[in-house]
Amino acid sequence: MTCDNEKIRVERTQLGVRMEKQLVKVLKAMAGYHDMSLGDLLEGIVLHAFEGKSPFSTEGIKKINQLKEIYGVDYDSSASHHFVEE
């Protein structure tokens, strides 16, 4: 299914999730960089992931890497299975 610039009516729901603090800072900064809400950014990331696509361009990845350095995110996706709550 494609969108082709059609408006798609959706019903959104509030959810309570917990994420690693520095990672959230990177996500919020990326949302601000793209002038969108955190929820809109996350929806886009999830929709791309469900299709096996990268949600970010090469330039976006560069920005993410800069933000990860600023916020001290020194791990990659393999770390997600090793997080332990403090």
Phi and psi restraints in degrees (range 20) as a CNS / XPLOR table:
assign (resid 1 and name C) (resid 2 and name N)
       (resid 2 and name CA) (resid 2 and name C) 1.0 -116.8 20.0 2
assign (resid 2 and name N) (resid 2 and name CA)
       (resid 2 and name C) (resid 3 and name N) 1.0 169.5 20.0 2
assign (resid 2 and name C) (resid 3 and name N)
       (resid 3 and name CA) (resid 3 and name C) 1.0 -101.0 20.0 2
assign (resid 3 and name N) (resid 3 and name CA)
       (resid 3 and name C) (resid 4 and name N) 1.0 -42.7 20.0 2
assign (resid 3 and name C) (resid 4 and name N)
       (resid 4 and name CA) (resid 4 and name C) 1.0 49.3 20.0 2
assign (resid 4 and name N) (resid 4 and name CA)
       (resid 4 and name C) (resid 5 and name N) 1.0 44.6 20.0 2
assign (resid 4 and name C) (resid 5 and name N)
       (resid 5 and name CA) (resid 5 and name C) 1.0 65.8 20.0 2
assign (resid 5 and name N) (resid 5 and name CA)
       (resid 5 and name C) (resid 6 and name N) 1.0 10.5 20.0 2
assign (resid 5 and name C) (resid 6 and name N)
       (resid 6 and name CA) (resid 6 and name C) 1.0 -76.9 20.0 2
assign (resid 6 and name N) (resid 6 and name CA)
       (resid 6 and name C) (resid 7 and name N) 1.0 146.2 20.0 2
assign (resid 6 and name C) (resid 7 and name N)
       (resid 7 and name CA) (resid 7 and name C) 1.0 -77.7 20.0 2
assign (resid 7 and name N) (resid 7 and name CA)
       (resid 7 and name C) (resid 8 and name N) 1.0 133.8 20.0 2
assign (resid 7 and name C) (resid 8 and name N)
       (resid 8 and name CA) (resid 8 and name C) 1.0 -116.7 20.0 2
assign (resid 8 and name N) (resid 8 and name CA)
       (resid 8 and name C) (resid 9 and name N) 1.0 117.1 20.0 2
assign (resid 8 and name C) (resid 9 and name N)
       (resid 9 and name CA) (resid 9 and name C) 1.0 -73.7 20.0 2
assign (resid 9 and name N) (resid 9 and name CA)
       (resid 9 and name C) (resid 10 and name N) 1.0 131.4 20.0 2
assign (resid 9 and name C) (resid 10 and name N)
       (resid 10 and name CA) (resid 10 and name C) 1.0 -133.1 20.0 2
assign (resid 10 and name N) (resid 10 and name CA)
       (resid 10 and name C) (resid 11 and name N) 1.0 156.5 20.0 2
assign (resid 10 and name C) (resid 11 and name N)
       (resid 11 and name CA) (resid 11 and name C) 1.0 -110.2 20.0 2
assign (resid 11 and name N) (resid 11 and name CA)
       (resid 11 and name C) (resid 12 and name N) 1.0 122.8 20.0 2
assign (resid 11 and name C) (resid 12 and name N)
       (resid 12 and name CA) (resid 12 and name C) 1.0 -98.9 20.0 2
assign (resid 12 and name N) (resid 12 and name CA)
       (resid 12 and name C) (resid 13 and name N) 1.0 154.5 20.0 2
assign (resid 12 and name C) (resid 13 and name N)
       (resid 13 and name CA) (resid 13 and name C) 1.0 -129.0 20.0 2
assign (resid 13 and name N) (resid 13 and name CA)
       (resid 13 and name C) (resid 14 and name N) 1.0 145.0 20.0 2
assign (resid 13 and name C) (resid 14 and name N)
       (resid 14 and name CA) (resid 14 and name C) 1.0 -78.2 20.0 2
assign (resid 14 and name N) (resid 14 and name CA)
       (resid 14 and name C) (resid 15 and name N) 1.0 136.6 20.0 2
assign (resid 14 and name C) (resid 15 and name N)
       (resid 15 and name CA) (resid 15 and name C) 1.0 -134.3 20.0 2
assign (resid 15 and name N) (resid 15 and name CA)
       (resid 15 and name C) (resid 16 and name N) 1.0 149.8 20.0 2
assign (resid 15 and name C) (resid 16 and name N)
       (resid 16 and name CA) (resid 16 and name C) 1.0 -107.1 20.0 2
assign (resid 16 and name N) (resid 16 and name CA)
       (resid 16 and name C) (resid 17 and name N) 1.0 113.0 20.0 2
assign (resid 16 and name C) (resid 17 and name N)
       (resid 17 and name CA) (resid 17 and name C) 1.0 -127.7 20.0 2
assign (resid 17 and name N) (resid 17 and name CA)
       (resid 17 and name C) (resid 18 and name N) 1.0 155.4 20.0 2
assign (resid 17 and name C) (resid 18 and name N)
       (resid 18 and name CA) (resid 18 and name C) 1.0 -116.6 20.0 2
assign (resid 18 and name N) (resid 18 and name CA)
       (resid 18 and name C) (resid 19 and name N) 1.0 134.5 20.0 2
assign (resid 18 and name C) (resid 19 and name N)
       (resid 19 and name CA) (resid 19 and name C) 1.0 -137.8 20.0 2
assign (resid 19 and name N) (resid 19 and name CA)
       (resid 19 and name C) (resid 20 and name N) 1.0 161.3 20.0 2
assign (resid 19 and name C) (resid 20 and name N)
       (resid 20 and name CA) (resid 20 and name C) 1.0 -60.0 20.0 2
assign (resid 20 and name N) (resid 20 and name CA)
       (resid 20 and name C) (resid 21 and name N) 1.0 132.2 20.0 2
assign (resid 20 and name C) (resid 21 and name N)
       (resid 21 and name CA) (resid 21 and name C) 1.0 -58.0 20.0 2
assign (resid 21 and name N) (resid 21 and name CA)
       (resid 21 and name C) (resid 22 and name N) 1.0 -45.9 20.0 2
assign (resid 21 and name C) (resid 22 and name N)
       (resid 22 and name CA) (resid 22 and name C) 1.0 -69.8 20.0 2
assign (resid 22 and name N) (resid 22 and name CA)
       (resid 22 and name C) (resid 23 and name N) 1.0 -34.1 20.0 2
assign (resid 22 and name C) (resid 23 and name N)
       (resid 23 and name CA) (resid 23 and name C) 1.0 -64.1 20.0 2
assign (resid 23 and name N) (resid 23 and name CA)
       (resid 23 and name C) (resid 24 and name N) 1.0 -39.6 20.0 2
assign (resid 23 and name C) (resid 24 and name N)
       (resid 24 and name CA) (resid 24 and name C) 1.0 -63.0 20.0 2
assign (resid 24 and name N) (resid 24 and name CA)
       (resid 24 and name C) (resid 25 and name N) 1.0 -38.0 20.0 2
assign (resid 24 and name C) (resid 25 and name N)
       (resid 25 and name CA) (resid 25 and name C) 1.0 -62.1 20.0 2
assign (resid 25 and name N) (resid 25 and name CA)
       (resid 25 and name C) (resid 26 and name N) 1.0 -40.5 20.0 2
assign (resid 25 and name C) (resid 26 and name N)
       (resid 26 and name CA) (resid 26 and name C) 1.0 -64.5 20.0 2
assign (resid 26 and name N) (resid 26 and name CA)
       (resid 26 and name C) (resid 27 and name N) 1.0 -44.8 20.0 2
assign (resid 26 and name C) (resid 27 and name N)
       (resid 27 and name CA) (resid 27 and name C) 1.0 -61.7 20.0 2
assign (resid 27 and name N) (resid 27 and name CA)
       (resid 27 and name C) (resid 28 and name N) 1.0 -44.6 20.0 2
assign (resid 27 and name C) (resid 28 and name N)
       (resid 28 and name CA) (resid 28 and name C) 1.0 -63.3 20.0 2
assign (resid 28 and name N) (resid 28 and name CA)
       (resid 28 and name C) (resid 29 and name N) 1.0 -39.6 20.0 2
assign (resid 28 and name C) (resid 29 and name N)
       (resid 29 and name CA) (resid 29 and name C) 1.0 -65.5 20.0 2
assign (resid 29 and name N) (resid 29 and name CA)
       (resid 29 and name C) (resid 30 and name N) 1.0 -39.9 20.0 2
assign (resid 29 and name C) (resid 30 and name N)
       (resid 30 and name CA) (resid 30 and name C) 1.0 -66.2 20.0 2
assign (resid 30 and name N) (resid 30 and name CA)
       (resid 30 and name C) (resid 31 and name N) 1.0 -39.5 20.0 2
assign (resid 30 and name C) (resid 31 and name N)
       (resid 31 and name CA) (resid 31 and name C) 1.0 -61.6 20.0 2
assign (resid 31 and name N) (resid 31 and name CA)
       (resid 31 and name C) (resid 32 and name N) 1.0 -44.6 20.0 2
assign (resid 31 and name C) (resid 32 and name N)
       (resid 32 and name CA) (resid 32 and name C) 1.0 -63.2 20.0 2
assign (resid 32 and name N) (resid 32 and name CA)
       (resid 32 and name C) (resid 33 and name N) 1.0 -40.7 20.0 2
assign (resid 32 and name C) (resid 33 and name N)
       (resid 33 and name CA) (resid 33 and name C) 1.0 -59.0 20.0 2
assign (resid 33 and name N) (resid 33 and name CA)
       (resid 33 and name C) (resid 34 and name N) 1.0 -36.5 20.0 2
assign (resid 33 and name C) (resid 34 and name N)
       (resid 34 and name CA) (resid 34 and name C) 1.0 -94.9 20.0 2
assign (resid 34 and name N) (resid 34 and name CA)
       (resid 34 and name C) (resid 35 and name N) 1.0 6.3 20.0 2
assign (resid 34 and name C) (resid 35 and name N)
       (resid 35 and name CA) (resid 35 and name C) 1.0 53.6 20.0 2
assign (resid 35 and name N) (resid 35 and name CA)
       (resid 35 and name C) (resid 36 and name N) 1.0 50.6 20.0 2
assign (resid 35 and name C) (resid 36 and name N)
       (resid 36 and name CA) (resid 36 and name C) 1.0 -140.3 20.0 2
assign (resid 36 and name N) (resid 36 and name CA)
       (resid 36 and name C) (resid 37 and name N) 1.0 166.6 20.0 2
assign (resid 36 and name C) (resid 37 and name N)
       (resid 37 and name CA) (resid 37 and name C) 1.0 -75.6 20.0 2
assign (resid 37 and name N) (resid 37 and name CA)
       (resid 37 and name C) (resid 38 and name N) 1.0 159.7 20.0 2
assign (resid 37 and name C) (resid 38 and name N)
       (resid 38 and name CA) (resid 38 and name C) 1.0 -60.6 20.0 2
assign (resid 38 and name N) (resid 38 and name CA)
       (resid 38 and name C) (resid 39 and name N) 1.0 -41.0 20.0 2
assign (resid 38 and name C) (resid 39 and name N)
       (resid 39 and name CA) (resid 39 and name C) 1.0 -60.5 20.0 2
assign (resid 39 and name N) (resid 39 and name CA)
       (resid 39 and name C) (resid 40 and name N) 1.0 -43.4 20.0 2
assign (resid 39 and name C) (resid 40 and name N)
       (resid 40 and name CA) (resid 40 and name C) 1.0 -63.5 20.0 2
assign (resid 40 and name N) (resid 40 and name CA)
       (resid 40 and name C) (resid 41 and name N) 1.0 -41.2 20.0 2
assign (resid 40 and name C) (resid 41 and name N)
       (resid 41 and name CA) (resid 41 and name C) 1.0 -61.3 20.0 2
assign (resid 41 and name N) (resid 41 and name CA)
       (resid 41 and name C) (resid 42 and name N) 1.0 -47.4 20.0 2
assign (resid 41 and name C) (resid 42 and name N)
       (resid 42 and name CA) (resid 42 and name C) 1.0 -63.7 20.0 2
assign (resid 42 and name N) (resid 42 and name CA)
       (resid 42 and name C) (resid 43 and name N) 1.0 -40.0 20.0 2
assign (resid 42 and name C) (resid 43 and name N)
       (resid 43 and name CA) (resid 43 and name C) 1.0 -58.6 20.0 2
assign (resid 43 and name N) (resid 43 and name CA)
       (resid 43 and name C) (resid 44 and name N) 1.0 -44.8 20.0 2
assign (resid 43 and name C) (resid 44 and name N)
       (resid 44 and name CA) (resid 44 and name C) 1.0 -63.1 20.0 2
assign (resid 44 and name N) (resid 44 and name CA)
       (resid 44 and name C) (resid 45 and name N) 1.0 -42.6 20.0 2
assign (resid 44 and name C) (resid 45 and name N)
       (resid 45 and name CA) (resid 45 and name C) 1.0 -61.2 20.0 2
assign (resid 45 and name N) (resid 45 and name CA)
       (resid 45 and name C) (resid 46 and name N) 1.0 -46.0 20.0 2
assign (resid 45 and name C) (resid 46 and name N)
       (resid 46 and name CA) (resid 46 and name C) 1.0 -65.4 20.0 2
assign (resid 46 and name N) (resid 46 and name CA)
       (resid 46 and name C) (resid 47 and name N) 1.0 -44.6 20.0 2
assign (resid 46 and name C) (resid 47 and name N)
       (resid 47 and name CA) (resid 47 and name C) 1.0 -61.5 20.0 2
assign (resid 47 and name N) (resid 47 and name CA)
       (resid 47 and name C) (resid 48 and name N) 1.0 -41.3 20.0 2
assign (resid 47 and name C) (resid 48 and name N)
       (resid 48 and name CA) (resid 48 and name C) 1.0 -64.5 20.0 2
assign (resid 48 and name N) (resid 48 and name CA)
       (resid 48 and name C) (resid 49 and name N) 1.0 -44.6 20.0 2
assign (resid 48 and name C) (resid 49 and name N)
       (resid 49 and name CA) (resid 49 and name C) 1.0 -60.9 20.0 2
assign (resid 49 and name N) (resid 49 and name CA)
       (resid 49 and name C) (resid 50 and name N) 1.0 -39.6 20.0 2
assign (resid 49 and name C) (resid 50 and name N)
       (resid 50 and name CA) (resid 50 and name C) 1.0 -62.7 20.0 2
assign (resid 50 and name N) (resid 50 and name CA)
       (resid 50 and name C) (resid 51 and name N) 1.0 -24.8 20.0 2
assign (resid 50 and name C) (resid 51 and name N)
       (resid 51 and name CA) (resid 51 and name C) 1.0 -97.8 20.0 2
assign (resid 51 and name N) (resid 51 and name CA)
       (resid 51 and name C) (resid 52 and name N) 1.0 3.5 20.0 2
assign (resid 51 and name C) (resid 52 and name N)
       (resid 52 and name CA) (resid 52 and name C) 1.0 72.1 20.0 2
assign (resid 52 and name N) (resid 52 and name CA)
       (resid 52 and name C) (resid 53 and name N) 1.0 24.9 20.0 2
assign (resid 52 and name C) (resid 53 and name N)
       (resid 53 and name CA) (resid 53 and name C) 1.0 -110.9 20.0 2
assign (resid 53 and name N) (resid 53 and name CA)
       (resid 53 and name C) (resid 54 and name N) 1.0 155.5 20.0 2
assign (resid 53 and name C) (resid 54 and name N)
       (resid 54 and name CA) (resid 54 and name C) 1.0 -83.1 20.0 2
assign (resid 54 and name N) (resid 54 and name CA)
       (resid 54 and name C) (resid 55 and name N) 1.0 131.4 20.0 2
assign (resid 54 and name C) (resid 55 and name N)
       (resid 55 and name CA) (resid 55 and name C) 1.0 -80.1 20.0 2
assign (resid 55 and name N) (resid 55 and name CA)
       (resid 55 and name C) (resid 56 and name N) 1.0 -7.4 20.0 2
assign (resid 55 and name C) (resid 56 and name N)
       (resid 56 and name CA) (resid 56 and name C) 1.0 -121.3 20.0 2
assign (resid 56 and name N) (resid 56 and name CA)
       (resid 56 and name C) (resid 57 and name N) 1.0 142.8 20.0 2
assign (resid 56 and name C) (resid 57 and name N)
       (resid 57 and name CA) (resid 57 and name C) 1.0 -74.8 20.0 2
assign (resid 57 and name N) (resid 57 and name CA)
       (resid 57 and name C) (resid 58 and name N) 1.0 175.1 20.0 2
assign (resid 57 and name C) (resid 58 and name N)
       (resid 58 and name CA) (resid 58 and name C) 1.0 -58.8 20.0 2
assign (resid 58 and name N) (resid 58 and name CA)
       (resid 58 and name C) (resid 59 and name N) 1.0 -41.7 20.0 2
assign (resid 58 and name C) (resid 59 and name N)
       (resid 59 and name CA) (resid 59 and name C) 1.0 -64.3 20.0 2
assign (resid 59 and name N) (resid 59 and name CA)
       (resid 59 and name C) (resid 60 and name N) 1.0 -40.0 20.0 2
assign (resid 59 and name C) (resid 60 and name N)
       (resid 60 and name CA) (resid 60 and name C) 1.0 -63.2 20.0 2
assign (resid 60 and name N) (resid 60 and name CA)
       (resid 60 and name C) (resid 61 and name N) 1.0 -40.3 20.0 2
assign (resid 60 and name C) (resid 61 and name N)
       (resid 61 and name CA) (resid 61 and name C) 1.0 -63.2 20.0 2
assign (resid 61 and name N) (resid 61 and name CA)
       (resid 61 and name C) (resid 62 and name N) 1.0 -40.3 20.0 2
assign (resid 61 and name C) (resid 62 and name N)
       (resid 62 and name CA) (resid 62 and name C) 1.0 -60.6 20.0 2
assign (resid 62 and name N) (resid 62 and name CA)
       (resid 62 and name C) (resid 63 and name N) 1.0 -43.1 20.0 2
assign (resid 62 and name C) (resid 63 and name N)
       (resid 63 and name CA) (resid 63 and name C) 1.0 -64.1 20.0 2
assign (resid 63 and name N) (resid 63 and name CA)
       (resid 63 and name C) (resid 64 and name N) 1.0 -42.9 20.0 2
assign (resid 63 and name C) (resid 64 and name N)
       (resid 64 and name CA) (resid 64 and name C) 1.0 -60.1 20.0 2
assign (resid 64 and name N) (resid 64 and name CA)
       (resid 64 and name C) (resid 65 and name N) 1.0 -43.8 20.0 2
assign (resid 64 and name C) (resid 65 and name N)
       (resid 65 and name CA) (resid 65 and name C) 1.0 -62.7 20.0 2
assign (resid 65 and name N) (resid 65 and name CA)
       (resid 65 and name C) (resid 66 and name N) 1.0 -37.5 20.0 2
assign (resid 65 and name C) (resid 66 and name N)
       (resid 66 and name CA) (resid 66 and name C) 1.0 -63.5 20.0 2
assign (resid 66 and name N) (resid 66 and name CA)
       (resid 66 and name C) (resid 67 and name N) 1.0 -45.9 20.0 2
assign (resid 66 and name C) (resid 67 and name N)
       (resid 67 and name CA) (resid 67 and name C) 1.0 -66.5 20.0 2
assign (resid 67 and name N) (resid 67 and name CA)
       (resid 67 and name C) (resid 68 and name N) 1.0 -38.1 20.0 2
assign (resid 67 and name C) (resid 68 and name N)
       (resid 68 and name CA) (resid 68 and name C) 1.0 -60.8 20.0 2
assign (resid 68 and name N) (resid 68 and name CA)
       (resid 68 and name C) (resid 69 and name N) 1.0 -39.3 20.0 2
assign (resid 68 and name C) (resid 69 and name N)
       (resid 69 and name CA) (resid 69 and name C) 1.0 -67.2 20.0 2
assign (resid 69 and name N) (resid 69 and name CA)
       (resid 69 and name C) (resid 70 and name N) 1.0 -43.8 20.0 2
assign (resid 69 and name C) (resid 70 and name N)
       (resid 70 and name CA) (resid 70 and name C) 1.0 -59.9 20.0 2
assign (resid 70 and name N) (resid 70 and name CA)
       (resid 70 and name C) (resid 71 and name N) 1.0 -43.8 20.0 2
assign (resid 70 and name C) (resid 71 and name N)
       (resid 71 and name CA) (resid 71 and name C) 1.0 -94.8 20.0 2
assign (resid 71 and name N) (resid 71 and name CA)
       (resid 71 and name C) (resid 72 and name N) 1.0 6.5 20.0 2
assign (resid 71 and name C) (resid 72 and name N)
       (resid 72 and name CA) (resid 72 and name C) 1.0 74.0 20.0 2
assign (resid 72 and name N) (resid 72 and name CA)
       (resid 72 and name C) (resid 73 and name N) 1.0 29.3 20.0 2
assign (resid 72 and name C) (resid 73 and name N)
       (resid 73 and name CA) (resid 73 and name C) 1.0 -88.6 20.0 2
assign (resid 73 and name N) (resid 73 and name CA)
       (resid 73 and name C) (resid 74 and name N) 1.0 97.5 20.0 2
assign (resid 73 and name C) (resid 74 and name N)
       (resid 74 and name CA) (resid 74 and name C) 1.0 -110.6 20.0 2
assign (resid 74 and name N) (resid 74 and name CA)
       (resid 74 and name C) (resid 75 and name N) 1.0 33.6 20.0 2
assign (resid 74 and name C) (resid 75 and name N)
       (resid 75 and name CA) (resid 75 and name C) 1.0 -133.0 20.0 2
assign (resid 75 and name N) (resid 75 and name CA)
       (resid 75 and name C) (resid 76 and name N) 1.0 164.8 20.0 2
assign (resid 75 and name C) (resid 76 and name N)
       (resid 76 and name CA) (resid 76 and name C) 1.0 -115.5 20.0 2
assign (resid 76 and name N) (resid 76 and name CA)
       (resid 76 and name C) (resid 77 and name N) 1.0 -169.7 20.0 2
assign (resid 76 and name C) (resid 77 and name N)
       (resid 77 and name CA) (resid 77 and name C) 1.0 -61.7 20.0 2
assign (resid 77 and name N) (resid 77 and name CA)
       (resid 77 and name C) (resid 78 and name N) 1.0 -27.0 20.0 2
assign (resid 77 and name C) (resid 78 and name N)
       (resid 78 and name CA) (resid 78 and name C) 1.0 -65.7 20.0 2
assign (resid 78 and name N) (resid 78 and name CA)
       (resid 78 and name C) (resid 79 and name N) 1.0 -19.6 20.0 2
assign (resid 78 and name C) (resid 79 and name N)
       (resid 79 and name CA) (resid 79 and name C) 1.0 -71.1 20.0 2
assign (resid 79 and name N) (resid 79 and name CA)
       (resid 79 and name C) (resid 80 and name N) 1.0 -21.2 20.0 2
assign (resid 79 and name C) (resid 80 and name N)
       (resid 80 and name CA) (resid 80 and name C) 1.0 -59.1 20.0 2
assign (resid 80 and name N) (resid 80 and name CA)
       (resid 80 and name C) (resid 81 and name N) 1.0 -26.0 20.0 2
assign (resid 80 and name C) (resid 81 and name N)
       (resid 81 and name CA) (resid 81 and name C) 1.0 -87.0 20.0 2
assign (resid 81 and name N) (resid 81 and name CA)
       (resid 81 and name C) (resid 82 and name N) 1.0 1.1 20.0 2
assign (resid 81 and name C) (resid 82 and name N)
       (resid 82 and name CA) (resid 82 and name C) 1.0 -119.9 20.0 2
assign (resid 82 and name N) (resid 82 and name CA)
       (resid 82 and name C) (resid 83 and name N) 1.0 2.0 20.0 2
assign (resid 82 and name C) (resid 83 and name N)
       (resid 83 and name CA) (resid 83 and name C) 1.0 -66.1 20.0 2
assign (resid 83 and name N) (resid 83 and name CA)
       (resid 83 and name C) (resid 84 and name N) 1.0 137.3 20.0 2
assign (resid 83 and name C) (resid 84 and name N)
       (resid 84 and name CA) (resid 84 and name C) 1.0 -128.4 20.0 2
assign (resid 84 and name N) (resid 84 and name CA)
       (resid 84 and name C) (resid 85 and name N) 1.0 128.9 20.0 2
assign (resid 84 and name C) (resid 85 and name N)
       (resid 85 and name CA) (resid 85 and name C) 1.0 -66.5 20.0 2
assign (resid 85 and name N) (resid 85 and name CA)
       (resid 85 and name C) (resid 86 and name N) 1.0 135.9 20.0 2
